[in-house]
């Protein structure tokens, strides 16, 4: 576990988001229960995601399509 301190978010796609600044790991729990850990994500991307009016779109554009390596927890 990456100790990301997941926080509930207001999104149709995403249930919770967390970030560990010590390891630069972004943790995302989707509404379907899947949890992914994205490595090497700058804190600015996490902060932008948390401030975004469309978290799903931001995630798709700046995390998923950016090609960060990831692991699936569940």
PDB file of N, CA, C, O and CB in Angstrom:
ATOM      1  N   UNK A   1       0.836  -1.193   0.000  1.00  0.00           N
ATOM      2  CA  UNK A   1       0.000   0.000   0.000  1.00  0.00           C
ATOM      3  C   UNK A   1       0.873   1.246   0.000  1.00  0.00           C
ATOM      4  O   UNK A   1       1.943   1.272   0.607  1.00  0.00           O
ATOM      5  CB  UNK A   1      -0.947   0.004   1.214  1.00  0.00           C
ATOM      6  N   UNK A   2       0.409   2.253  -0.674  1.00  0.00           N
ATOM      7  CA  UNK A   2       1.221   3.458  -0.851  1.00  0.00           C
ATOM      8  C   UNK A   2       0.899   4.592   0.114  1.00  0.00           C
ATOM      9  O   UNK A   2       1.486   5.670   0.017  1.00  0.00           O
ATOM     10  CB  UNK A   2       1.060   3.953  -2.236  1.00  0.00           C
ATOM     11  N   UNK A   3      -0.033   4.361   1.052  1.00  0.00           N
ATOM     12  CA  UNK A   3      -0.364   5.374   2.049  1.00  0.00           C
ATOM     13  C   UNK A   3      -0.663   6.725   1.413  1.00  0.00           C
ATOM     14  O   UNK A   3       0.040   7.710   1.642  1.00  0.00           O
ATOM     15  CB  UNK A   3       0.769   5.514   3.044  1.00  0.00           C
ATOM     16  N   UNK A   4      -1.710   6.748   0.617  1.00  0.00           N
ATOM     17  CA  UNK A   4      -2.067   7.962  -0.117  1.00  0.00           C
ATOM     18  C   UNK A   4      -3.130   8.804   0.574  1.00  0.00           C
ATOM     19  O   UNK A   4      -3.454   9.886   0.085  1.00  0.00           O
ATOM     20  CB  UNK A   4      -2.543   7.599  -1.485  1.00  0.00           C
ATOM     21  N   UNK A   5      -3.685   8.346   1.694  1.00  0.00           N
ATOM     22  CA  UNK A   5      -4.731   9.099   2.382  1.00  0.00           C
ATOM     23  C   UNK A   5      -5.845   9.494   1.428  1.00  0.00           C
ATOM     24  O   UNK A   5      -6.038  10.675   1.141  1.00  0.00           O
ATOM     25  CB  UNK A   5      -4.147  10.341   3.039  1.00  0.00           C
ATOM     26  N   UNK A   6      -6.570   8.512   0.943  1.00  0.00           N
ATOM     27  CA  UNK A   6      -7.654   8.735  -0.017  1.00  0.00           C
ATOM     28  C   UNK A   6      -8.725   9.652   0.553  1.00  0.00           C
ATOM     29  O   UNK A   6      -9.118   9.540   1.715  1.00  0.00           O
ATOM     30  CB  UNK A   6      -8.277   7.406  -0.430  1.00  0.00           C
ATOM     31  N   UNK A   7      -9.188  10.567  -0.303  1.00  0.00           N
ATOM     32  CA  UNK A   7     -10.242  11.512   0.071  1.00  0.00           C
ATOM     33  C   UNK A   7     -11.393  11.365  -0.909  1.00  0.00           C
ATOM     34  O   UNK A   7     -11.169  11.297  -2.117  1.00  0.00           O
ATOM     35  CB  UNK A   7      -9.710  12.980   0.089  1.00  0.00           C
ATOM     36  N   UNK A   8     -12.637  11.316  -0.405  1.00  0.00           N
ATOM     37  CA  UNK A   8     -13.792  11.241  -1.306  1.00  0.00           C
ATOM     38  C   UNK A   8     -13.865  12.480  -2.195  1.00  0.00           C
ATOM     39  O   UNK A   8     -13.581  13.592  -1.751  1.00  0.00           O
ATOM     40  CB  UNK A   8     -15.099  11.089  -0.500  1.00  0.00           C
ATOM     41  N   UNK A   9     -14.249  12.274  -3.456  1.00  0.00           N
ATOM     42  CA  UNK A   9     -14.367  13.387  -4.404  1.00  0.00           C
ATOM     43  C   UNK A   9     -15.743  13.349  -5.080  1.00  0.00           C
ATOM     44  O   UNK A   9     -16.426  12.325  -5.080  1.00  0.00           O
ATOM     45  CB  UNK A   9     -13.231  13.327  -5.472  1.00  0.00           C
ATOM     46  N   UNK A  10     -16.119  14.468  -5.642  1.00  0.00           N
ATOM     47  CA  UNK A  10     -17.398  14.600  -6.332  1.00  0.00           C
ATOM     48  C   UNK A  10     -17.173  14.359  -7.819  1.00  0.00           C
ATOM     49  O   UNK A  10     -16.886  15.285  -8.577  1.00  0.00           O
ATOM     50  CB  UNK A  10     -18.034  16.004  -6.083  1.00  0.00           C
ATOM     51  N   UNK A  11     -17.309  13.096  -8.222  1.00  0.00           N
ATOM     52  CA  UNK A  11     -17.063  12.720  -9.612  1.00  0.00           C
ATOM     53  C   UNK A  11     -17.925  11.511  -9.960  1.00  0.00           C
ATOM     54  O   UNK A  11     -18.128  10.625  -9.130  1.00  0.00           O
ATOM     55  CB  UNK A  11     -15.554  12.411  -9.851  1.00  0.00           C
ATOM     56  N   UNK A  12     -18.420  11.481 -11.170  1.00  0.00           N
ATOM     57  CA  UNK A  12     -19.209  10.341 -11.629  1.00  0.00           C
ATOM     58  C   UNK A  12     -18.331   9.115 -11.860  1.00  0.00           C
ATOM     59  O   UNK A  12     -18.813   7.988 -11.750  1.00  0.00           O
ATOM     60  CB  UNK A  12     -19.957  10.698 -12.911  1.00  0.00           C
ATOM     61  N   UNK A  13     -17.055   9.313 -12.178  1.00  0.00           N
ATOM     62  CA  UNK A  13     -16.126   8.236 -12.515  1.00  0.00           C
ATOM     63  C   UNK A  13     -15.273   7.793 -11.324  1.00  0.00           C
ATOM     64  O   UNK A  13     -15.003   6.605 -11.149  1.00  0.00           O
ATOM     65  CB  UNK A  13     -15.223   8.677 -13.646  1.00  0.00           C
ATOM     66  N   UNK A  14     -14.855   8.763 -10.510  1.00  0.00           N
ATOM     67  CA  UNK A  14     -13.864   8.533  -9.461  1.00  0.00           C
ATOM     68  C   UNK A  14     -14.502   8.682  -8.080  1.00  0.00           C
ATOM     69  O   UNK A  14     -15.235   9.635  -7.819  1.00  0.00           O
ATOM     70  CB  UNK A  14     -12.680   9.510  -9.612  1.00  0.00           C
ATOM     71  N   UNK A  15     -14.209   7.722  -7.204  1.00  0.00           N
ATOM     72  CA  UNK A  15     -14.758   7.742  -5.843  1.00  0.00           C
ATOM     73  C   UNK A  15     -13.852   8.486  -4.874  1.00  0.00           C
ATOM     74  O   UNK A  15     -14.305   9.334  -4.106  1.00  0.00           O
ATOM     75  CB  UNK A  15     -14.981   6.321  -5.346  1.00  0.00           C
ATOM     76  N   UNK A  16     -12.535   8.151  -4.922  1.00  0.00           N
ATOM     77  CA  UNK A  16     -11.574   8.750  -3.995  1.00  0.00           C
ATOM     78  C   UNK A  16     -10.235   8.970  -4.691  1.00  0.00           C
ATOM     79  O   UNK A  16      -9.871   8.253  -5.624  1.00  0.00           O
ATOM     80  CB  UNK A  16     -11.389   7.859  -2.747  1.00  0.00           C
ATOM     81  N   UNK A  17      -9.516   9.978  -4.213  1.00  0.00           N
ATOM     82  CA  UNK A  17      -8.188  10.291  -4.746  1.00  0.00           C
ATOM     83  C   UNK A  17      -7.259  10.587  -3.583  1.00  0.00           C
ATOM     84  O   UNK A  17      -7.661  11.195  -2.591  1.00  0.00           O
ATOM     85  CB  UNK A  17      -8.240  11.496  -5.738  1.00  0.00           C
ATOM     86  N   UNK A  18      -6.016  10.155  -3.714  1.00  0.00           N
ATOM     87  CA  UNK A  18      -5.010  10.467  -2.713  1.00  0.00           C
ATOM     88  C   UNK A  18      -3.661  10.636  -3.367  1.00  0.00           C
ATOM     89  O   UNK A  18      -3.450  10.226  -4.508  1.00  0.00           O
ATOM     90  CB  UNK A  18      -4.950   9.383  -1.645  1.00  0.00           C
ATOM     91  N   UNK A  19      -2.749  11.245  -2.633  1.00  0.00           N
ATOM     92  CA  UNK A  19      -1.410  11.492  -3.172  1.00  0.00           C
ATOM     93  C   UNK A  19      -0.394  11.383  -2.048  1.00  0.00           C
ATOM     94  O   UNK A  19      -0.610  11.880  -0.943  1.00  0.00           O
ATOM     95  CB  UNK A  19      -1.327  12.886  -3.854  1.00  0.00           C
ATOM     96  N   UNK A  20       0.713  10.725  -2.349  1.00  0.00           N
ATOM     97  CA  UNK A  20       1.807  10.629  -1.397  1.00  0.00           C
ATOM     98  C   UNK A  20       2.969  11.454  -1.949  1.00  0.00           C
ATOM     99  O   UNK A  20       3.646  11.014  -2.879  1.00  0.00           O
ATOM    100  CB  UNK A  20       2.227   9.130  -1.148  1.00  0.00           C
ATOM    101  N   UNK A  21       3.211  12.648  -1.390  1.00  0.00           N
ATOM    102  CA  UNK A  21       4.272  13.509  -1.909  1.00  0.00           C
ATOM    103  C   UNK A  21       5.683  12.949  -1.702  1.00  0.00           C
ATOM    104  O   UNK A  21       6.613  13.335  -2.410  1.00  0.00           O
ATOM    105  CB  UNK A  21       4.177  14.856  -1.261  1.00  0.00           C
ATOM    106  N   UNK A  22       5.843  12.048  -0.741  1.00  0.00           N
ATOM    107  CA  UNK A  22       7.166  11.458  -0.498  1.00  0.00           C
ATOM    108  C   UNK A  22       7.570  10.499  -1.612  1.00  0.00           C
ATOM    109  O   UNK A  22       8.755  10.348  -1.907  1.00  0.00           O
ATOM    110  CB  UNK A  22       7.179  10.726   0.844  1.00  0.00           C
ATOM    111  N   UNK A  23       6.582   9.850  -2.230  1.00  0.00           N
ATOM    112  CA  UNK A  23       6.868   8.863  -3.273  1.00  0.00           C
ATOM    113  C   UNK A  23       6.352   9.285  -4.648  1.00  0.00           C
ATOM    114  O   UNK A  23       6.582   8.585  -5.634  1.00  0.00           O
ATOM    115  CB  UNK A  23       6.261   7.531  -2.896  1.00  0.00           C
ATOM    116  N   UNK A  24       5.655  10.428  -4.725  1.00  0.00           N
ATOM    117  CA  UNK A  24       5.051  10.928  -5.977  1.00  0.00           C
ATOM    118  C   UNK A  24       4.085   9.911  -6.583  1.00  0.00           C
ATOM    119  O   UNK A  24       4.037   9.725  -7.799  1.00  0.00           O
ATOM    120  CB  UNK A  24       6.149  11.269  -7.000  1.00  0.00           C
ATOM    121  N   UNK A  25       3.317   9.257  -5.706  1.00  0.00           N
ATOM    122  CA  UNK A  25       2.334   8.273  -6.155  1.00  0.00           C
ATOM    123  C   UNK A  25       0.933   8.858  -6.007  1.00  0.00           C
ATOM    124  O   UNK A  25       0.544   9.325  -4.936  1.00  0.00           O
ATOM    125  CB  UNK A  25       2.466   6.947  -5.352  1.00  0.00           C
ATOM    126  N   UNK A  26       0.188   8.821  -7.104  1.00  0.00           N
ATOM    127  CA  UNK A  26      -1.212   9.231  -7.125  1.00  0.00           C
ATOM    128  C   UNK A  26      -2.062   7.976  -7.034  1.00  0.00           C
ATOM    129  O   UNK A  26      -1.892   7.052  -7.830  1.00  0.00           O
ATOM    130  CB  UNK A  26      -1.554  10.058  -8.413  1.00  0.00           C
ATOM    131  N   UNK A  27      -2.979   7.933  -6.068  1.00  0.00           N
ATOM    132  CA  UNK A  27      -3.863   6.789  -5.888  1.00  0.00           C
ATOM    133  C   UNK A  27      -5.272   7.202  -6.284  1.00  0.00           C
ATOM    134  O   UNK A  27      -5.767   8.245  -5.859  1.00  0.00           O
ATOM    135  CB  UNK A  27      -3.824   6.269  -4.422  1.00  0.00           C
ATOM    136  N   UNK A  28      -5.906   6.378  -7.095  1.00  0.00           N
ATOM    137  CA  UNK A  28      -7.251   6.675  -7.573  1.00  0.00           C
ATOM    138  C   UNK A  28      -8.135   5.447  -7.376  1.00  0.00           C
ATOM    139  O   UNK A  28      -7.821   4.355  -7.848  1.00  0.00           O
ATOM    140  CB  UNK A  28      -7.229   7.107  -9.067  1.00  0.00           C
ATOM    141  N   UNK A  29      -9.243   5.648  -6.670  1.00  0.00           N
ATOM    142  CA  UNK A  29     -10.243   4.594  -6.540  1.00  0.00           C
ATOM    143  C   UNK A  29     -11.437   4.985  -7.391  1.00  0.00           C
ATOM    144  O   UNK A  29     -12.023   6.053  -7.212  1.00  0.00           O
ATOM    145  CB  UNK A  29     -10.657   4.370  -5.046  1.00  0.00           C
ATOM    146  N   UNK A  30     -11.785   4.112  -8.310  1.00  0.00           N
ATOM    147  CA  UNK A  30     -12.904   4.373  -9.209  1.00  0.00           C
ATOM    148  C   UNK A  30     -14.207   3.880  -8.589  1.00  0.00           C
ATOM    149  O   UNK A  30     -14.197   3.097  -7.639  1.00  0.00           O
ATOM    150  CB  UNK A  30     -12.671   3.701 -10.572  1.00  0.00           C
ATOM    151  N   UNK A  31     -15.303   4.335  -9.125  1.00  0.00           N
ATOM    152  CA  UNK A  31     -16.631   3.968  -8.613  1.00  0.00           C
ATOM    153  C   UNK A  31     -16.881   2.459  -8.701  1.00  0.00           C
ATOM    154  O   UNK A  31     -17.670   1.915  -7.928  1.00  0.00           O
ATOM    155  CB  UNK A  31     -17.719   4.719  -9.388  1.00  0.00           C
ATOM    156  N   UNK A  32     -16.214   1.783  -9.639  1.00  0.00           N
ATOM    157  CA  UNK A  32     -16.396   0.331  -9.776  1.00  0.00           C
ATOM    158  C   UNK A  32     -15.575  -0.468  -8.759  1.00  0.00           C
ATOM    159  O   UNK A  32     -15.622  -1.698  -8.756  1.00  0.00           O
ATOM    160  CB  UNK A  32     -16.019  -0.103 -11.182  1.00  0.00           C
ATOM    161  N   UNK A  33     -14.818   0.230  -7.891  1.00  0.00           N
ATOM    162  CA  UNK A  33     -14.034  -0.425  -6.855  1.00  0.00           C
ATOM    163  C   UNK A  33     -12.574  -0.644  -7.202  1.00  0.00           C
ATOM    164  O   UNK A  33     -11.783  -1.000  -6.329  1.00  0.00           O
ATOM    165  CB  UNK A  33     -14.642  -1.717  -6.536  1.00  0.00           C
ATOM    166  N   UNK A  34     -12.199  -0.440  -8.456  1.00  0.00           N
ATOM    167  CA  UNK A  34     -10.800  -0.606  -8.866  1.00  0.00           C
ATOM    168  C   UNK A  34      -9.945   0.506  -8.256  1.00  0.00           C
ATOM    169  O   UNK A  34     -10.355   1.666  -8.220  1.00  0.00           O
ATOM    170  CB  UNK A  34     -10.675  -0.600 -10.418  1.00  0.00           C
ATOM    171  N   UNK A  35      -8.757   0.140  -7.779  1.00  0.00           N
ATOM    172  CA  UNK A  35      -7.823   1.109  -7.212  1.00  0.00           C
ATOM    173  C   UNK A  35      -6.500   1.010  -7.975  1.00  0.00           C
ATOM    174  O   UNK A  35      -5.931  -0.073  -8.111  1.00  0.00           O
ATOM    175  CB  UNK A  35      -7.609   0.860  -5.676  1.00  0.00           C
ATOM    176  N   UNK A  36      -6.023   2.152  -8.468  1.00  0.00           N
ATOM    177  CA  UNK A  36      -4.779   2.218  -9.223  1.00  0.00           C
ATOM    178  C   UNK A  36      -3.813   3.174  -8.549  1.00  0.00           C
ATOM    179  O   UNK A  36      -4.218   4.172  -7.953  1.00  0.00           O
ATOM    180  CB  UNK A  36      -5.040   2.652 -10.671  1.00  0.00           C
ATOM    181  N   UNK A  37      -2.513   2.850  -8.653  1.00  0.00           N
ATOM    182  CA  UNK A  37      -1.439   3.684  -8.125  1.00  0.00           C
ATOM    183  C   UNK A  37      -0.571   4.110  -9.311  1.00  0.00           C
ATOM    184  O   UNK A  37       0.005   3.267  -9.999  1.00  0.00           O
ATOM    185  CB  UNK A  37      -0.590   2.917  -7.030  1.00  0.00           C
ATOM    186  N   UNK A  38      -0.483   5.407  -9.544  1.00  0.00           N
ATOM    187  CA  UNK A  38       0.287   5.960 -10.656  1.00  0.00           C
ATOM    188  C   UNK A  38       1.581   6.546 -10.118  1.00  0.00           C
ATOM    189  O   UNK A  38       1.560   7.388  -9.220  1.00  0.00           O
ATOM    190  CB  UNK A  38      -0.529   7.039 -11.426  1.00  0.00           C
ATOM    191  N   UNK A  39       2.706   6.104 -10.663  1.00  0.00           N
ATOM    192  CA  UNK A  39       4.025   6.498 -10.173  1.00  0.00           C
ATOM    193  C   UNK A  39       4.585   7.702 -10.914  1.00  0.00           C
ATOM    194  O   UNK A  39       4.312   7.905 -12.097  1.00  0.00           O
ATOM    195  CB  UNK A  39       4.986   5.342 -10.292  1.00  0.00           C
ATOM    196  N   UNK A  40       5.379   8.505 -10.192  1.00  0.00           N
ATOM    197  CA  UNK A  40       6.083   9.628 -10.791  1.00  0.00           C
ATOM    198  C   UNK A  40       5.205  10.812 -11.137  1.00  0.00           C
ATOM    199  O   UNK A  40       5.565  11.628 -11.985  1.00  0.00           O
ATOM    200  CB  UNK A  40       6.771   9.178 -12.005  1.00  0.00           C
ATOM    201  N   UNK A  41       4.061  10.913 -10.491  1.00  0.00           N
ATOM    202  CA  UNK A  41       3.128  12.007 -10.785  1.00  0.00           C
ATOM    203  C   UNK A  41       3.522  13.243  -9.969  1.00  0.00           C
ATOM    204  O   UNK A  41       3.621  13.167  -8.744  1.00  0.00           O
ATOM    205  CB  UNK A  41       1.654  11.584 -10.470  1.00  0.00           C
ATOM    206  N   UNK A  42       3.745  14.375 -10.636  1.00  0.00           N
ATOM    207  CA  UNK A  42       4.093  15.595  -9.895  1.00  0.00           C
ATOM    208  C   UNK A  42       2.925  16.065  -9.022  1.00  0.00           C
ATOM    209  O   UNK A  42       1.761  15.833  -9.349  1.00  0.00           O
ATOM    210  CB  UNK A  42       4.504  16.715 -10.872  1.00  0.00           C
ATOM    211  N   UNK A  43       3.249  16.717  -7.927  1.00  0.00           N
ATOM    212  CA  UNK A  43       2.196  17.227  -7.039  1.00  0.00           C
ATOM    213  C   UNK A  43       1.286  18.210  -7.770  1.00  0.00           C
ATOM    214  O   UNK A  43       0.107  18.323  -7.433  1.00  0.00           O
ATOM    215  CB  UNK A  43       2.815  17.905  -5.807  1.00  0.00           C
ATOM    216  N   UNK A  44       1.811  18.916  -8.757  1.00  0.00           N
ATOM    217  CA  UNK A  44       0.997  19.882  -9.509  1.00  0.00           C
ATOM    218  C   UNK A  44      -0.145  19.186 -10.255  1.00  0.00           C
ATOM    219  O   UNK A  44      -1.220  19.763 -10.414  1.00  0.00           O
ATOM    220  CB  UNK A  44       1.877  20.661 -10.505  1.00  0.00           C
ATOM    221  N   UNK A  45       0.079  17.957 -10.710  1.00  0.00           N
ATOM    222  CA  UNK A  45      -0.974  17.207 -11.401  1.00  0.00           C
ATOM    223  C   UNK A  45      -2.056  16.807 -10.396  1.00  0.00           C
ATOM    224  O   UNK A  45      -3.246  16.924 -10.686  1.00  0.00           O
ATOM    225  CB  UNK A  45      -0.386  15.945 -12.107  1.00  0.00           C
ATOM    226  N   UNK A  46      -1.646  16.340  -9.226  1.00  0.00           N
ATOM    227  CA  UNK A  46      -2.615  16.013  -8.176  1.00  0.00           C
ATOM    228  C   UNK A  46      -3.424  17.248  -7.786  1.00  0.00           C
ATOM    229  O   UNK A  46      -4.650  17.185  -7.697  1.00  0.00           O
ATOM    230  CB  UNK A  46      -1.898  15.435  -6.940  1.00  0.00           C
ATOM    231  N   UNK A  47      -2.749  18.358  -7.555  1.00  0.00           N
ATOM    232  CA  UNK A  47      -3.439  19.586  -7.161  1.00  0.00           C
ATOM    233  C   UNK A  47      -4.402  20.051  -8.245  1.00  0.00           C
ATOM    234  O   UNK A  47      -5.517  20.477  -7.945  1.00  0.00           O
ATOM    235  CB  UNK A  47      -2.427  20.690  -6.853  1.00  0.00           C
ATOM    236  N   UNK A  48      -3.979  19.972  -9.503  1.00  0.00           N
ATOM    237  CA  UNK A  48      -4.850  20.347 -10.610  1.00  0.00           C
ATOM    238  C   UNK A  48      -6.073  19.460 -10.692  1.00  0.00           C
ATOM    239  O   UNK A  48      -7.175  19.926 -10.981  1.00  0.00           O
ATOM    240  CB  UNK A  48      -4.094  20.293 -11.913  1.00  0.00           C
ATOM    241  N   UNK A  49      -5.873  18.188 -10.437  1.00  0.00           N
ATOM    242  CA  UNK A  49      -6.993  17.248 -10.474  1.00  0.00           C
ATOM    243  C   UNK A  49      -8.006  17.566  -9.383  1.00  0.00           C
ATOM    244  O   UNK A  49      -9.212  17.538  -9.624  1.00  0.00           O
ATOM    245  CB  UNK A  49      -6.490  15.808 -10.323  1.00  0.00           C
ATOM    246  N   UNK A  50      -7.518  17.868  -8.187  1.00  0.00           N
ATOM    247  CA  UNK A  50      -8.411  18.164  -7.073  1.00  0.00           C
ATOM    248  C   UNK A  50      -9.186  19.467  -7.290  1.00  0.00           C
ATOM    249  O   UNK A  50     -10.275  19.631  -6.739  1.00  0.00           O
ATOM    250  CB  UNK A  50      -7.616  18.243  -5.779  1.00  0.00           C
ATOM    251  N   UNK A  51      -8.648  20.381  -8.073  1.00  0.00           N
ATOM    252  CA  UNK A  51      -9.302  21.668  -8.333  1.00  0.00           C
ATOM    253  C   UNK A  51     -10.132  21.662  -9.617  1.00  0.00           C
ATOM    254  O   UNK A  51     -10.851  22.621  -9.899  1.00  0.00           O
ATOM    255  CB  UNK A  51      -8.261  22.766  -8.412  1.00  0.00           C
ATOM    256  N   UNK A  52     -10.033  20.604 -10.375  1.00  0.00           N
ATOM    257  CA  UNK A  52     -10.703  20.536 -11.675  1.00  0.00           C
ATOM    258  C   UNK A  52     -12.220  20.472 -11.550  1.00  0.00           C
ATOM    259  O   UNK A  52     -12.750  19.838 -10.637  1.00  0.00           O
ATOM    260  CB  UNK A  52     -10.210  19.335 -12.445  1.00  0.00           C
ATOM    261  N   UNK A  53     -12.915  21.134 -12.474  1.00  0.00           N
ATOM    262  CA  UNK A  53     -14.383  21.075 -12.483  1.00  0.00           C
ATOM    263  C   UNK A  53     -14.877  19.755 -13.069  1.00  0.00           C
ATOM    264  O   UNK A  53     -16.020  19.358 -12.842  1.00  0.00           O
ATOM    265  CB  UNK A  53     -14.963  22.254 -13.284  1.00  0.00           C
ATOM    266  N   UNK A  54     -14.001  19.068 -13.833  1.00  0.00           N
ATOM    267  CA  UNK A  54     -14.327  17.743 -14.363  1.00  0.00           C
ATOM    268  C   UNK A  54     -13.159  16.810 -14.066  1.00  0.00           C
ATOM    269  O   UNK A  54     -12.219  16.695 -14.851  1.00  0.00           O
ATOM    270  CB  UNK A  54     -14.626  17.799 -15.903  1.00  0.00           C
ATOM    271  N   UNK A  55     -13.241  16.153 -12.924  1.00  0.00           N
ATOM    272  CA  UNK A  55     -12.146  15.304 -12.468  1.00  0.00           C
ATOM    273  C   UNK A  55     -11.870  14.157 -13.439  1.00  0.00           C
ATOM    274  O   UNK A  55     -10.711  13.827 -13.692  1.00  0.00           O
ATOM    275  CB  UNK A  55     -12.458  14.749 -11.088  1.00  0.00           C
ATOM    276  N   UNK A  56     -12.920  13.550 -13.982  1.00  0.00           N
ATOM    277  CA  UNK A  56     -12.739  12.453 -14.923  1.00  0.00           C
ATOM    278  C   UNK A  56     -12.002  12.890 -16.177  1.00  0.00           C
ATOM    279  O   UNK A  56     -11.116  12.184 -16.659  1.00  0.00           O
ATOM    280  CB  UNK A  56     -14.077  11.865 -15.297  1.00  0.00           C
ATOM    281  N   UNK A  57     -12.363  14.052 -16.707  1.00  0.00           N
ATOM    282  CA  UNK A  57     -11.695  14.574 -17.903  1.00  0.00           C
ATOM    283  C   UNK A  57     -10.248  14.926 -17.587  1.00  0.00           C
ATOM    284  O   UNK A  57      -9.352  14.619 -18.374  1.00  0.00           O
ATOM    285  CB  UNK A  57     -12.440  15.813 -18.450  1.00  0.00           C
ATOM    286  N   UNK A  58     -10.010  15.562 -16.452  1.00  0.00           N
ATOM    287  CA  UNK A  58      -8.654  15.921 -16.056  1.00  0.00           C
ATOM    288  C   UNK A  58      -7.803  14.662 -15.910  1.00  0.00           C
ATOM    289  O   UNK A  58      -6.678  14.604 -16.405  1.00  0.00           O
ATOM    290  CB  UNK A  58      -8.665  16.725 -14.737  1.00  0.00           C
ATOM    291  N   UNK A  59      -8.347  13.659 -15.230  1.00  0.00           N
ATOM    292  CA  UNK A  59      -7.636  12.401 -15.049  1.00  0.00           C
ATOM    293  C   UNK A  59      -7.278  11.785 -16.395  1.00  0.00           C
ATOM    294  O   UNK A  59      -6.138  11.373 -16.610  1.00  0.00           O
ATOM    295  CB  UNK A  59      -8.478  11.424 -14.227  1.00  0.00           C
ATOM    296  N   UNK A  60      -8.243  11.722 -17.292  1.00  0.00           N
ATOM    297  CA  UNK A  60      -8.012  11.126 -18.606  1.00  0.00           C
ATOM    298  C   UNK A  60      -6.913  11.856 -19.370  1.00  0.00           C
ATOM    299  O   UNK A  60      -6.048  11.227 -19.980  1.00  0.00           O
ATOM    300  CB  UNK A  60      -9.300  11.130 -19.418  1.00  0.00           C
ATOM    301  N   UNK A  61      -6.951  13.184 -19.334  1.00  0.00           N
ATOM    302  CA  UNK A  61      -6.003  14.003 -20.096  1.00  0.00           C
ATOM    303  C   UNK A  61      -4.606  14.051 -19.477  1.00  0.00           C
ATOM    304  O   UNK A  61      -3.610  13.853 -20.171  1.00  0.00           O
ATOM    305  CB  UNK A  61      -6.537  15.404 -20.224  1.00  0.00           C
ATOM    306  N   UNK A  62      -4.536  14.314 -18.172  1.00  0.00           N
ATOM    307  CA  UNK A  62      -3.246  14.592 -17.535  1.00  0.00           C
ATOM    308  C   UNK A  62      -2.622  13.419 -16.780  1.00  0.00           C
ATOM    309  O   UNK A  62      -1.469  13.503 -16.356  1.00  0.00           O
ATOM    310  CB  UNK A  62      -3.409  15.718 -16.599  1.00  0.00           C
ATOM    311  N   UNK A  63      -3.363  12.338 -16.611  1.00  0.00           N
ATOM    312  CA  UNK A  63      -2.799  11.166 -15.937  1.00  0.00           C
ATOM    313  C   UNK A  63      -2.780   9.974 -16.893  1.00  0.00           C
ATOM    314  O   UNK A  63      -1.717   9.462 -17.243  1.00  0.00           O
ATOM    315  CB  UNK A  63      -3.611  10.823 -14.657  1.00  0.00           C
ATOM    316  N   UNK A  64      -3.956   9.546 -17.303  1.00  0.00           N
ATOM    317  CA  UNK A  64      -4.049   8.345 -18.149  1.00  0.00           C
ATOM    318  C   UNK A  64      -3.294   8.507 -19.473  1.00  0.00           C
ATOM    319  O   UNK A  64      -2.462   7.669 -19.822  1.00  0.00           O
ATOM    320  CB  UNK A  64      -5.518   8.019 -18.434  1.00  0.00           C
ATOM    321  N   UNK A  65      -3.580   9.570 -20.198  1.00  0.00           N
ATOM    322  CA  UNK A  65      -2.940   9.780 -21.506  1.00  0.00           C
ATOM    323  C   UNK A  65      -1.501  10.261 -21.389  1.00  0.00           C
ATOM    324  O   UNK A  65      -0.761  10.241 -22.372  1.00  0.00           O
ATOM    325  CB  UNK A  65      -3.736  10.779 -22.316  1.00  0.00           C
ATOM    326  N   UNK A  66      -1.096  10.695 -20.194  1.00  0.00           N
ATOM    327  CA  UNK A  66       0.287  11.144 -19.991  1.00  0.00           C
ATOM    328  C   UNK A  66       1.248   9.965 -19.894  1.00  0.00           C
ATOM    329  O   UNK A  66       2.461  10.135 -20.013  1.00  0.00           O
ATOM    330  CB  UNK A  66       0.389  12.001 -18.725  1.00  0.00           C
ATOM    331  N   UNK A  67       0.703   8.774 -19.679  1.00  0.00           N
ATOM    332  CA  UNK A  67       1.531   7.565 -19.723  1.00  0.00           C
ATOM    333  C   UNK A  67       2.300   7.236 -18.459  1.00  0.00           C
ATOM    334  O   UNK A  67       3.322   6.554 -18.527  1.00  0.00           O
ATOM    335  CB  UNK A  67       2.484   7.686 -20.814  1.00  0.00           C
ATOM    336  N   UNK A  68       1.839   7.701 -17.308  1.00  0.00           N
ATOM    337  CA  UNK A  68       2.510   7.324 -16.059  1.00  0.00           C
ATOM    338  C   UNK A  68       2.395   5.819 -15.863  1.00  0.00           C
ATOM    339  O   UNK A  68       1.370   5.219 -16.187  1.00  0.00           O
ATOM    340  CB  UNK A  68       1.902   8.084 -14.841  1.00  0.00           C
ATOM    341  N   UNK A  69       3.436   5.224 -15.339  1.00  0.00           N
ATOM    342  CA  UNK A  69       3.351   3.789 -15.040  1.00  0.00           C
ATOM    343  C   UNK A  69       2.414   3.592 -13.848  1.00  0.00           C
ATOM    344  O   UNK A  69       2.303   4.461 -12.983  1.00  0.00           O
ATOM    345  CB  UNK A  69       4.773   3.184 -14.740  1.00  0.00           C
ATOM    346  N   UNK A  70       1.750   2.453 -13.816  1.00  0.00           N
ATOM    347  CA  UNK A  70       0.767   2.234 -12.764  1.00  0.00           C
ATOM    348  C   UNK A  70       0.706   0.775 -12.381  1.00  0.00           C
ATOM    349  O   UNK A  70       1.142  -0.109 -13.119  1.00  0.00           O
ATOM    350  CB  UNK A  70      -0.603   2.716 -13.201  1.00  0.00           C
ATOM    351  N   UNK A  71       0.157   0.553 -11.218  1.00  0.00           N
ATOM    352  CA  UNK A  71      -0.162  -0.799 -10.760  1.00  0.00           C
ATOM    353  C   UNK A  71      -1.620  -0.770 -10.287  1.00  0.00           C
ATOM    354  O   UNK A  71      -2.124   0.253  -9.822  1.00  0.00           O
ATOM    355  CB  UNK A  71       0.827  -1.282  -9.601  1.00  0.00           C
ATOM    356  N   UNK A  72      -2.270  -1.912 -10.419  1.00  0.00           N
ATOM    357  CA  UNK A  72      -3.644  -2.026  -9.953  1.00  0.00           C
ATOM    358  C   UNK A  72      -3.629  -2.752  -8.618  1.00  0.00           C
ATOM    359  O   UNK A  72      -3.079  -3.848  -8.508  1.00  0.00           O
ATOM    360  CB  UNK A  72      -4.540  -2.771 -10.993  1.00  0.00           C
ATOM    361  N   UNK A  73      -4.228  -2.150  -7.611  1.00  0.00           N
ATOM    362  CA  UNK A  73      -4.283  -2.770  -6.284  1.00  0.00           C
ATOM    363  C   UNK A  73      -5.434  -3.759  -6.222  1.00  0.00           C
ATOM    364  O   UNK A  73      -5.283  -4.871  -5.716  1.00  0.00           O
ATOM    365  CB  UNK A  73      -4.434  -1.699  -5.180  1.00  0.00           C
ATOM    366  N   UNK A  74      -6.579  -3.349  -6.737  1.00  0.00           N
ATOM    367  CA  UNK A  74      -7.749  -4.241  -6.742  1.00  0.00           C
ATOM    368  C   UNK A  74      -8.705  -3.848  -7.842  1.00  0.00           C
ATOM    369  O   UNK A  74      -9.749  -4.480  -8.007  1.00  0.00           O
ATOM    370  CB  UNK A  74      -8.469  -4.212  -5.385  1.00  0.00           C
TER     371      UNK A  74
END
